[in-house]
Amino acid sequence: MQFNVEKAAPRKIYDLLTGLVAPRPIAFVTSMDQSGMVDAAPYGAYNYLCSDPPILGLGIMHQSGPVYALKETALNIRNTAEFVVNVVTEDLARQIKICAMDVPKGSNKLEMARLDILPSAVVKVPRIRQAHAALECTVHTVLGIGSGDIMLGQVVSIFGEDRSLDASGPYVLATELHSIWRMNGLGAYVKTEGAFLAFPRLTYAEWKKDSAGE
């Protein structure tokens, strides 16, 4: 099948993109409104884009309806210029599911999910206490594109539990972190525990040697 993007409905394109650009890390974002109320919500359009300076990209679609409206996370980030990405791991799966719900205005999703917050090291927005790693960000750029926002956040502080880090690098011990990843928009996810594949980078000299032996 071939799909003409200009003629296809946005939902169809969404379904195709989220199924093909996968697996994707999940950003469990904490943000804060101007009164100090903390919100937490997961997003699957997320990745790191640059390391010097360290930049994360976060895509947040507007709420659909008669007219598009900013989601609470996008509004908070626009107003405070800060957010925290908490790393999603297997033991937080149920809490993430709760925080992804559409809830009545004024509801406290953190209380509903029985999650606690702790002060961040640099930004005012707190991180999730139960999260094993977190990235504190200040806004670098906000791009309003079509029916969504692309938030570029500059990482200003990184937290990671000792058990998930090798201090000699430091390196992240992904086999200890047990993060989970989004596969598509139909509730499909993958876990990393027991699924690692050793695939070292190939050098030109190794390629020449392998090719000569074919």
PLY file of the C-alpha trace (Angstrom):
ply
format ascii 1.0
element vertex 214
property float x
property float y
property float z
element edge 213
property int vertex1
property int vertex2
end_header
0.00 0.00 0.00
1.07 3.54 -0.71
-0.32 6.59 1.10
-0.43 10.14 -0.21
0.12 12.23 2.93
-1.47 15.33 1.44
-4.72 13.47 0.78
-4.88 11.25 3.87
-6.66 12.22 7.09
-4.36 13.33 9.93
-5.47 10.41 12.12
-4.43 7.91 9.45
-1.00 9.52 9.21
-0.71 9.46 13.00
-1.48 5.74 13.08
1.11 5.01 10.39
3.85 7.20 11.89
3.46 5.88 15.43
3.54 2.32 14.15
6.60 2.79 11.94
8.67 5.18 14.06
8.98 2.74 16.92
9.86 1.80 19.53
9.91 5.28 21.05
11.03 6.35 24.53
8.32 7.79 26.73
8.71 11.19 28.35
6.86 11.27 31.66
6.75 15.05 31.93
6.25 17.03 35.09
5.37 20.69 34.60
4.06 23.48 36.79
1.48 26.17 36.26
1.95 29.75 37.38
0.21 29.07 40.71
2.60 26.21 41.54
0.25 23.30 40.74
2.22 20.34 39.37
0.96 18.25 36.46
2.33 14.94 35.18
1.64 13.35 31.80
3.36 10.85 29.46
4.26 11.62 25.84
5.52 9.26 23.14
6.78 11.85 20.65
10.10 12.35 22.36
13.85 11.87 21.95
17.25 13.47 22.48
18.38 15.54 19.51
21.75 17.02 20.44
24.37 16.55 23.16
26.34 19.81 22.95
24.29 21.62 24.05
22.11 18.80 25.39
18.72 19.20 23.71
15.58 17.06 24.05
12.67 17.23 21.62
9.11 16.81 22.88
6.06 16.84 20.62
2.71 17.74 22.19
-0.43 17.69 20.07
-3.19 20.17 20.91
-6.45 18.95 22.40
-8.95 18.27 19.65
-12.46 19.68 19.61
-14.39 22.44 17.84
-11.14 24.44 18.14
-7.66 23.28 19.07
-6.56 24.05 22.63
-3.21 23.71 24.34
-2.81 20.74 26.62
-1.93 21.56 30.21
1.67 20.43 29.76
2.19 22.66 26.73
0.57 25.62 28.46
2.70 25.14 31.57
5.92 24.85 29.59
5.09 27.95 27.57
4.34 29.94 30.74
7.19 28.77 33.01
9.87 27.77 30.45
10.74 24.66 32.48
9.88 20.96 32.62
11.28 17.65 33.83
11.37 14.39 31.86
11.09 11.42 34.22
12.28 8.13 32.72
9.53 5.51 32.40
10.37 2.04 33.72
8.40 -1.18 34.08
7.58 -0.61 37.73
5.88 2.70 36.87
3.68 1.32 34.08
0.38 1.43 36.00
1.04 4.93 37.34
1.84 6.17 33.84
-1.45 4.71 32.61
-3.32 6.67 35.27
-1.52 9.91 34.44
-2.40 9.46 30.75
-6.14 9.63 31.50
-8.33 12.58 30.58
-9.53 13.78 33.97
-11.84 16.58 35.14
-10.17 19.98 35.41
-8.62 20.48 38.82
-7.94 16.76 39.40
-4.57 15.82 40.87
-3.24 12.96 38.75
-0.18 12.53 40.96
-2.42 11.80 43.95
-4.59 9.50 41.85
-1.49 7.55 40.78
-0.02 7.65 44.30
3.14 9.30 43.10
5.26 11.71 45.11
7.42 14.63 44.03
10.85 15.82 45.11
12.58 19.16 44.50
14.73 19.29 41.38
18.36 20.36 41.57
18.13 23.36 39.21
14.62 24.02 37.90
11.56 24.88 39.99
9.51 22.04 38.52
9.87 18.93 40.73
10.71 15.42 39.61
8.88 12.19 40.44
10.32 10.52 43.54
9.60 7.01 42.25
11.34 7.64 38.90
14.82 6.10 38.75
16.16 8.84 36.47
15.11 12.35 35.44
16.24 15.14 33.11
15.65 18.73 34.20
15.09 21.10 31.28
14.71 24.76 30.50
13.03 25.78 27.28
15.35 26.42 24.36
12.73 26.85 21.64
8.99 26.33 21.23
7.84 25.64 17.68
4.13 25.86 17.02
3.57 23.67 13.98
0.13 22.78 12.67
-1.96 21.20 15.41
0.84 20.82 17.93
3.93 22.17 19.63
7.49 20.96 19.42
9.28 21.80 22.65
13.06 21.88 22.53
14.35 21.62 26.08
17.95 22.19 27.14
19.00 19.71 29.82
20.43 21.56 32.81
20.65 18.71 35.32
20.50 14.91 35.21
19.50 12.59 38.05
20.07 8.84 38.07
19.99 6.29 40.85
23.37 4.77 41.62
22.21 1.24 40.81
21.45 2.28 37.23
24.79 3.99 36.60
28.40 2.94 36.11
30.36 5.76 37.72
33.47 5.07 35.61
31.80 6.65 32.58
29.41 7.57 33.82
27.37 5.12 31.76
23.72 4.20 32.07
23.26 0.51 32.89
20.24 -0.02 30.67
20.00 -3.65 31.77
19.37 -2.40 35.31
17.07 0.51 34.45
14.35 -1.59 32.72
12.76 1.22 30.70
9.67 0.62 28.56
8.99 1.99 25.09
5.92 2.93 23.06
5.16 0.97 19.90
2.03 2.59 18.42
-1.15 4.39 19.35
-3.06 1.21 20.19
-1.64 0.58 23.66
1.30 -1.57 22.51
4.57 -1.26 24.42
7.84 -3.18 24.65
10.06 -3.79 27.63
13.84 -3.85 27.55
14.43 -6.46 30.24
15.73 -9.64 28.58
15.58 -8.08 25.11
19.07 -6.64 24.60
21.00 -7.47 21.45
24.78 -7.02 21.37
25.47 -5.23 18.09
28.91 -3.54 18.20
29.71 -0.85 15.67
31.51 -2.18 12.61
34.84 -0.64 11.57
35.95 -0.29 7.97
38.86 -2.70 8.61
36.46 -5.32 9.96
34.17 -4.88 6.99
37.10 -5.37 4.57
38.16 -8.53 6.41
34.62 -9.93 6.44
34.09 -9.09 2.77
37.34 -10.78 1.77
36.17 -13.97 3.39
32.85 -14.13 1.57
0 1
1 2
2 3
3 4
4 5
5 6
6 7
7 8
8 9
9 10
10 11
11 12
12 13
13 14
14 15
15 16
16 17
17 18
18 19
19 20
20 21
21 22
22 23
23 24
24 25
25 26
26 27
27 28
28 29
29 30
30 31
31 32
32 33
33 34
34 35
35 36
36 37
37 38
38 39
39 40
40 41
41 42
42 43
43 44
44 45
45 46
46 47
47 48
48 49
49 50
50 51
51 52
52 53
53 54
54 55
55 56
56 57
57 58
58 59
59 60
60 61
61 62
62 63
63 64
64 65
65 66
66 67
67 68
68 69
69 70
70 71
71 72
72 73
73 74
74 75
75 76
76 77
77 78
78 79
79 80
80 81
81 82
82 83
83 84
84 85
85 86
86 87
87 88
88 89
89 90
90 91
91 92
92 93
93 94
94 95
95 96
96 97
97 98
98 99
99 100
100 101
101 102
102 103
103 104
104 105
105 106
106 107
107 108
108 109
109 110
110 111
111 112
112 113
113 114
114 115
115 116
116 117
117 118
118 119
119 120
120 121
121 122
122 123
123 124
124 125
125 126
126 127
127 128
128 129
129 130
130 131
131 132
132 133
133 134
134 135
135 136
136 137
137 138
138 139
139 140
140 141
141 142
142 143
143 144
144 145
145 146
146 147
147 148
148 149
149 150
150 151
151 152
152 153
153 154
154 155
155 156
156 157
157 158
158 159
159 160
160 161
161 162
162 163
163 164
164 165
165 166
166 167
167 168
168 169
169 170
170 171
171 172
172 173
173 174
174 175
175 176
176 177
177 178
178 179
179 180
180 181
181 182
182 183
183 184
184 185
185 186
186 187
187 188
188 189
189 190
190 191
191 192
192 193
193 194
194 195
195 196
196 197
197 198
198 199
199 200
200 201
201 202
202 203
203 204
204 205
205 206
206 207
207 208
208 209
209 210
210 211
211 212
212 213
